[in-house]
Amino acid sequence: CIRLCKRIRDRHEMGAALRILAESNVELGLPEKAVAAFEASINTLKGINECYELMKSCIAYSSYLIEMKNRDADVYLLEAKQLCKKLGIEFFMAQVMLLCSKYDYNNADFESATPNLKNASKICDGIQACDRRILRPAIRDWDRTLEKAILRTSMESAEKLKSIGKIYEE
């Protein structure tokens, strides 16, 4: 597909094909090749001002970076969010807000993770049923994970406070 895109000089399809190649490299466990393909996809699509495919590439790349706990994900999340607003596609905006919650969680920012998840859920409630069936399970699973993490952190904080109290008493 990429060879054909090069031959016919179709940069739009080239950007989409590079994203798919990147996702394939992720699945094959080839991180260097995945990163190179994601960045090539994004640069190709930016070069022709293609918004929709660029948005999808930014979402896919930020998802991968979040999974790798890479802080650079915020750059691509912000770009994806701006493109979602520009295009007015609520399905992808819900995905981006879910990813923002995961990004915040990775950075121990529970104060932002929770509202971003609630935002994703609220957006999801307003989209078509077929799209809602795709997103709802992921949002529900992440909600459980986030709740457990917040509870665990609260319990750890309570234990630390208890220990400090005992030290102070002594």
Backbone as CSV, one residue per row, in Angstrom:
resi,resn,N_x,N_y,N_z,CA_x,CA_y,CA_z,C_x,C_y,C_z
1,CYS,0.838,-1.198,0.000,0.000,0.000,0.000,0.879,1.256,0.000
2,ILE,1.922,1.230,0.821,2.815,2.392,0.901,3.543,2.598,-0.424
3,ARG,3.990,1.506,-1.036,4.667,1.629,-2.341,3.728,2.218,-3.381
4,LEU,2.488,1.771,-3.375,1.505,2.292,-4.327,1.245,3.777,-4.068
5,CYS,1.114,4.158,-2.806,0.907,5.575,-2.452,2.064,6.436,-2.934
6,LYS,3.277,5.917,-2.787,4.451,6.663,-3.269,4.395,6.822,-4.776
7,ARG,4.020,5.738,-5.453,4.015,5.769,-6.908,2.967,6.740,-7.450
8,ILE,1.806,6.755,-6.845,0.751,7.652,-7.344,0.741,8.998,-6.605
9,ARG,1.668,9.162,-5.690,1.839,10.404,-4.928,0.585,10.807,-4.142
10,ASP,-0.012,9.832,-3.483,-1.202,10.077,-2.668,-0.774,10.168,-1.203
11,ARG,-0.543,11.394,-0.744,-0.041,11.600,0.614,-1.120,11.394,1.673
12,HIS,-2.364,11.595,1.290,-3.467,11.357,2.223,-3.505,9.881,2.627
13,GLU,-3.555,9.010,1.633,-3.578,7.568,1.907,-2.253,7.107,2.514
14,MET,-1.162,7.769,2.150,0.150,7.431,2.704,0.138,7.647,4.216
15,GLY,-0.408,8.766,4.663,-0.487,9.045,6.101,-1.299,7.999,6.841
16,ALA,-2.427,7.606,6.252,-3.267,6.576,6.882,-2.546,5.224,6.895
17,ALA,-1.884,4.885,5.801,-1.165,3.605,5.714,-0.007,3.560,6.711
18,LEU,0.664,4.680,6.895,1.763,4.729,7.867,1.248,4.535,9.293
19,ARG,0.064,5.071,9.593,-0.532,4.860,10.919,-0.829,3.378,11.134
20,ILE,-1.372,2.745,10.108,-1.685,1.318,10.221,-0.401,0.502,10.372
21,LEU,0.643,0.906,9.647,1.940,0.246,9.788,2.461,0.410,11.222
22,ALA,2.310,1.600,11.765,2.751,1.859,13.142,1.998,0.967,14.126
23,GLU,0.682,0.891,13.962,-0.120,0.048,14.851,0.271,-1.419,14.714
24,SER,0.598,-1.841,13.507,1.059,-3.217,13.284,2.393,-3.452,13.990
25,ASN,3.282,-2.470,13.909,4.578,-2.596,14.581,4.424,-2.643,16.098
26,VAL,3.432,-1.941,16.622,3.152,-2.009,18.057,2.775,-3.445,18.416
27,GLU,1.863,-4.008,17.639,1.408,-5.382,17.894,2.538,-6.398,17.746
28,LEU,3.479,-6.128,16.850,4.607,-7.038,16.622,5.725,-6.832,17.641
29,GLY,5.585,-5.826,18.498,6.595,-5.558,19.502,7.839,-4.892,18.952
30,LEU,7.646,-4.021,17.969,8.758,-3.280,17.348,8.600,-1.786,17.640
31,PRO,8.945,-1.366,18.868,8.673,0.020,19.272,9.372,1.092,18.438
32,GLU,10.626,0.866,18.041,11.342,1.880,17.263,10.669,2.101,15.911
33,LYS,10.292,0.994,15.286,9.620,1.102,13.987,8.239,1.724,14.143
34,ALA,7.566,1.400,15.245,6.236,1.967,15.495,6.325,3.488,15.638
35,VAL,7.269,3.954,16.447,7.433,5.394,16.673,7.761,6.097,15.361
36,ALA,8.669,5.511,14.590,9.057,6.123,13.306,7.851,6.212,12.367
37,ALA,7.040,5.165,12.311,5.875,5.162,11.423,4.802,6.137,11.908
38,PHE,4.571,6.207,13.234,3.603,7.169,13.767,4.028,8.592,13.413
39,GLU,5.299,8.896,13.639,5.775,10.248,13.364,5.745,10.568,11.872
40,ALA,6.054,9.580,11.036,5.976,9.787,9.584,4.530,10.037,9.164
41,SER,3.608,9.301,9.760,2.187,9.482,9.464,1.741,10.894,9.820
42,ILE,2.076,11.316,11.022,1.667,12.644,11.486,2.292,13.745,10.633
43,ASN,3.579,13.625,10.328,4.252,14.635,9.505,3.685,14.683,8.093
44,THR,3.383,13.523,7.530,2.800,13.461,6.187,1.448,14.160,6.159
45,LEU,0.617,13.855,7.143,-0.735,14.423,7.177,-0.721,15.920,7.497
46,LYS,0.213,16.344,8.345,0.341,17.776,8.616,0.778,18.521,7.359
47,GLY,1.605,17.867,6.558,2.121,18.491,5.339,1.050,18.805,4.314
48,ILE,-0.085,18.103,4.403,-1.164,18.360,3.443,-2.408,18.934,4.135
49,ASN,-2.270,19.304,5.424,-3.394,19.866,6.198,-4.606,18.943,6.228
50,GLU,-4.391,17.656,6.402,-5.461,16.669,6.463,-5.857,16.489,7.924
51,CYS,-7.047,16.900,8.294,-7.454,16.918,9.704,-7.932,15.565,10.237
52,TYR,-8.830,14.909,9.518,-9.448,13.690,10.039,-8.422,12.584,10.284
53,GLU,-7.629,12.264,9.287,-6.625,11.203,9.442,-5.550,11.618,10.443
54,LEU,-5.223,12.903,10.484,-4.254,13.402,11.454,-4.783,13.202,12.873
55,MET,-6.059,13.502,13.078,-6.682,13.299,14.381,-6.570,11.827,14.790
56,LYS,-6.887,10.926,13.877,-6.822,9.495,14.185,-5.381,9.049,14.486
57,SER,-4.422,9.613,13.750,-3.019,9.270,13.998,-2.558,9.795,15.354
58,CYS,-2.969,11.006,15.699,-2.605,11.569,17.003,-3.222,10.756,18.146
59,ILE,-4.449,10.323,17.972,-5.097,9.491,18.993,-4.354,8.165,19.141
60,ALA,-4.052,7.532,18.026,-3.363,6.233,18.071,-1.973,6.376,18.691
61,TYR,-1.247,7.415,18.304,0.108,7.601,18.820,0.079,7.952,20.307
62,SER,-0.836,8.827,20.709,-0.910,9.177,22.129,-1.313,7.962,22.962
63,SER,-2.188,7.130,22.432,-2.579,5.901,23.132,-1.360,5.011,23.358
64,TYR,-0.557,4.870,22.329,0.668,4.073,22.449,1.626,4.691,23.468
65,LEU,1.823,5.996,23.395,2.739,6.666,24.321,2.256,6.566,25.766
66,ILE,0.959,6.638,25.970,0.394,6.494,27.315,0.658,5.080,27.833
67,GLU,0.462,4.121,26.968,0.722,2.728,27.337,2.190,2.543,27.740
68,MET,3.080,3.262,27.072,4.514,3.198,27.364,4.914,4.147,28.503
69,LYS,3.906,4.834,29.082,4.127,5.817,30.154,5.113,6.916,29.738
70,ASN,4.970,7.360,28.513,5.820,8.406,27.956,5.091,9.748,28.092
71,ARG,5.755,10.707,28.703,5.132,12.014,28.952,4.872,12.831,27.682
72,ASP,5.482,12.454,26.574,5.256,13.177,25.314,3.833,13.003,24.793
73,ALA,3.084,12.095,25.376,1.710,11.843,24.933,0.855,13.099,25.003
74,ASP,1.147,13.988,25.948,0.306,15.179,26.108,0.297,16.066,24.874
75,VAL,1.399,16.092,24.136,1.480,16.906,22.916,0.462,16.406,21.891
76,TYR,0.412,15.103,21.727,-0.474,14.508,20.732,-1.930,14.485,21.215
77,LEU,-2.115,14.369,22.531,-3.469,14.455,23.076,-4.059,15.846,22.841
78,LEU,-3.256,16.860,23.071,-3.719,18.234,22.866,-4.079,18.454,21.400
79,GLU,-3.229,17.984,20.516,-3.508,18.153,19.083,-4.768,17.388,18.686
80,ALA,-4.907,16.169,19.198,-6.101,15.369,18.894,-7.360,16.067,19.417
81,LYS,-7.268,16.623,20.625,-8.419,17.322,21.222,-8.828,18.524,20.367
82,GLN,-7.845,19.295,19.919,-8.135,20.456,19.074,-8.779,20.038,17.750
83,LEU,-8.287,18.961,17.167,-8.850,18.479,15.903,-10.260,17.933,16.106
84,CYS,-10.508,17.267,17.227,-11.863,16.772,17.527,-12.847,17.927,17.638
85,LYS,-12.412,18.986,18.317,-13.279,20.171,18.446,-13.549,20.781,17.076
86,LYS,-12.484,20.903,16.290,-12.615,21.507,14.963,-13.564,20.708,14.074
87,LEU,-13.430,19.365,14.127,-14.255,18.507,13.275,-15.617,18.201,13.896
88,GLY,-15.748,18.388,15.199,-17.023,18.144,15.882,-17.403,16.677,15.939
89,ILE,-16.432,15.807,16.121,-16.712,14.366,16.171,-16.653,13.904,17.622
90,GLU,-17.813,13.735,18.216,-17.929,13.415,19.638,-17.338,12.044,19.994
91,PHE,-17.474,11.065,19.120,-16.935,9.723,19.385,-15.442,9.804,19.689
92,PHE,-14.714,10.522,18.843,-13.271,10.636,19.037,-12.934,11.535,20.230
93,MET,-13.774,12.535,20.490,-13.543,13.392,21.656,-13.664,12.561,22.939
94,ALA,-14.623,11.656,22.987,-14.760,10.780,24.158,-13.513,9.903,24.310
95,GLN,-12.994,9.415,23.199,-11.761,8.619,23.248,-10.602,9.455,23.791
96,VAL,-10.488,10.672,23.304,-9.402,11.563,23.742,-9.527,11.851,25.236
97,MET,-10.727,12.111,25.721,-10.907,12.398,27.144,-10.571,11.173,27.992
98,LEU,-10.889,9.991,27.502,-10.513,8.755,28.198,-8.989,8.636,28.249
99,LEU,-8.339,8.929,27.135,-6.874,8.888,27.094,-6.266,9.947,28.013
100,CYS,-6.885,11.114,28.085,-6.404,12.163,28.990,-6.463,11.671,30.437
101,SER,-7.523,10.970,30.782,-7.650,10.412,32.127,-6.529,9.416,32.406
102,LYS,-6.235,8.570,31.428,-5.155,7.592,31.597,-3.798,8.287,31.712
103,TYR,-3.605,9.330,30.936,-2.365,10.098,30.993,-2.202,10.711,32.384
104,ASP,-3.272,11.324,32.888,-3.232,11.933,34.219,-2.949,10.876,35.291
105,TYR,-3.554,9.728,35.160,-3.322,8.624,36.098,-1.842,8.229,36.104
106,ASN,-1.251,8.098,34.917,0.170,7.742,34.816,1.056,8.758,35.526
107,ASN,0.586,10.002,35.579,1.350,11.073,36.202,0.846,11.379,37.622
108,ALA,0.087,10.445,38.186,-0.433,10.541,39.560,-1.244,11.820,39.786
109,ASP,-1.941,12.265,38.772,-2.781,13.458,38.870,-4.246,13.014,38.881
110,PHE,-4.667,12.489,40.038,-6.033,11.970,40.155,-7.079,13.077,40.108
111,GLU,-6.674,14.285,40.488,-7.607,15.405,40.461,-8.042,15.751,39.048
112,SER,-7.202,15.476,38.054,-7.571,15.707,36.655,-8.097,14.434,36.002
113,ALA,-7.598,13.297,36.442,-7.999,12.024,35.825,-9.496,11.775,35.981
114,THR,-10.025,12.054,37.158,-11.443,11.797,37.425,-12.362,12.684,36.576
115,PRO,-12.151,14.006,36.538,-13.019,14.835,35.689,-12.913,14.485,34.199
116,ASN,-11.704,14.131,33.746,-11.557,13.753,32.340,-12.346,12.483,32.035
117,LEU,-12.339,11.537,32.968,-13.120,10.312,32.774,-14.617,10.622,32.783
118,LYS,-15.031,11.481,33.689,-16.453,11.865,33.738,-16.858,12.576,32.441
119,ASN,-15.975,13.384,31.915,-16.212,14.064,30.645,-16.378,13.048,29.520
120,ALA,-15.498,12.053,29.484,-15.586,10.998,28.462,-16.916,10.273,28.565
121,SER,-17.321,9.968,29.792,-18.586,9.260,30.018,-19.785,10.110,29.587
122,LYS,-19.736,11.387,29.912,-20.828,12.309,29.542,-20.944,12.414,28.013
123,ILE,-19.817,12.557,27.348,-19.826,12.627,25.878,-20.353,11.325,25.300
124,CYS,-19.900,10.216,25.883,-20.319,8.892,25.409,-21.833,8.722,25.520
125,ASP,-22.423,9.257,26.591,-23.875,9.166,26.778,-24.650,9.853,25.655
126,GLY,-24.018,10.838,25.008,-24.711,11.611,23.985,-24.474,11.159,22.554
127,ILE,-23.704,10.093,22.351,-23.422,9.658,20.977,-24.329,8.504,20.580
128,GLN,-24.272,8.144,19.313,-25.118,7.082,18.780,-24.894,5.769,19.526
129,ALA,-25.942,4.964,19.583,-25.890,3.707,20.335,-24.772,2.783,19.853
130,CYS,-24.553,2.690,18.549,-23.512,1.787,18.036,-22.125,2.245,18.482
131,ASP,-21.896,3.554,18.508,-20.619,4.082,18.981,-20.505,3.937,20.497
132,ARG,-21.631,4.126,21.180,-21.651,4.009,22.636,-21.282,2.586,23.064
133,ARG,-21.758,1.588,22.315,-21.438,0.187,22.630,-19.946,-0.098,22.502
134,ILE,-19.259,0.654,21.656,-17.815,0.476,21.488,-17.060,1.096,22.664
135,LEU,-17.456,2.298,23.066,-16.724,3.044,24.092,-17.114,2.725,25.531
136,ARG,-18.374,2.441,25.758,-18.859,2.269,27.137,-18.058,1.239,27.938
137,PRO,-17.763,0.043,27.404,-16.991,-0.926,28.196,-15.604,-0.419,28.592
138,ALA,-14.934,0.281,27.693,-13.600,0.814,27.999,-13.688,1.873,29.097
139,ILE,-14.709,2.711,29.025,-14.899,3.749,30.042,-15.221,3.109,31.383
140,ARG,-16.082,2.107,31.384,-16.461,1.420,32.619,-15.249,0.725,33.252
141,ASP,-14.457,0.031,32.433,-13.256,-0.647,32.943,-12.265,0.351,33.536
142,TRP,-12.075,1.460,32.831,-11.132,2.453,33.327,-11.641,3.101,34.611
143,ASP,-12.950,3.272,34.725,-13.542,3.842,35.934,-13.222,2.951,37.138
144,ARG,-13.360,1.641,36.968,-13.037,0.709,38.054,-11.555,0.789,38.429
145,THR,-10.698,0.816,37.422,-9.251,0.891,37.660,-8.900,2.171,38.402
146,LEU,-9.462,3.264,37.978,-9.185,4.561,38.597,-9.692,4.601,40.036
147,GLU,-10.897,4.065,40.269,-11.449,4.023,41.624,-10.540,3.251,42.566
148,LYS,-10.070,2.085,42.108,-9.172,1.262,42.933,-7.878,2.005,43.235
149,ALA,-7.329,2.691,42.241,-6.071,3.426,42.434,-6.263,4.558,43.434
150,ILE,-7.380,5.260,43.337,-7.654,6.366,44.259,-7.836,5.832,45.677
151,LEU,-8.556,4.727,45.810,-8.773,4.119,47.121,-7.446,3.656,47.716
152,ARG,-6.616,3.003,46.895,-5.304,2.525,47.362,-4.438,3.707,47.822
153,THR,-4.440,4.771,47.052,-3.657,5.959,47.411,-4.178,6.583,48.694
154,SER,-5.486,6.623,48.848,-6.081,7.187,50.065,-5.709,6.356,51.289
155,MET,-5.732,5.040,51.133,-5.378,4.168,52.254,-3.899,4.313,52.616
156,GLU,-3.042,4.426,51.612,-1.613,4.624,51.864,-1.386,5.948,52.578
157,SER,-2.101,6.978,52.164,-1.968,8.287,52.809,-2.451,8.226,54.257
158,ALA,-3.523,7.510,54.499,-4.045,7.373,55.858,-3.045,6.639,56.747
159,GLU,-2.424,5.608,56.222,-1.412,4.865,56.984,-0.213,5.752,57.312
160,LYS,0.230,6.539,56.349,1.353,7.452,56.585,0.987,8.472,57.659
161,LEU,-0.223,8.995,57.580,-0.683,9.972,58.561,-0.735,9.349,59.952
162,LYS,-1.199,8.118,60.015,-1.276,7.389,61.274,0.125,7.215,61.872
163,SER,1.085,6.856,61.024,2.479,6.676,61.478,3.063,7.983,61.977
164,ILE,2.805,9.058,61.258,3.299,10.370,61.682,2.682,10.756,63.022
165,GLY,1.409,10.451,63.187,0.714,10.735,64.455,1.350,9.990,65.614
166,LYS,1.694,8.724,65.406,2.333,7.933,66.471,3.700,8.511,66.819
167,ILE,4.460,8.889,65.800,5.781,9.483,66.027,5.647,10.781,66.821
168,TYR,4.644,11.565,66.471,4.412,12.847,67.148,4.044,12.624,68.612
169,GLU,3.193,11.615,68.869,2.790,11.308,70.233,3.976,10.905,71.093
170,GLU,4.859,10.099,70.492,6.034,9.626,71.238,6.968,10.780,71.507
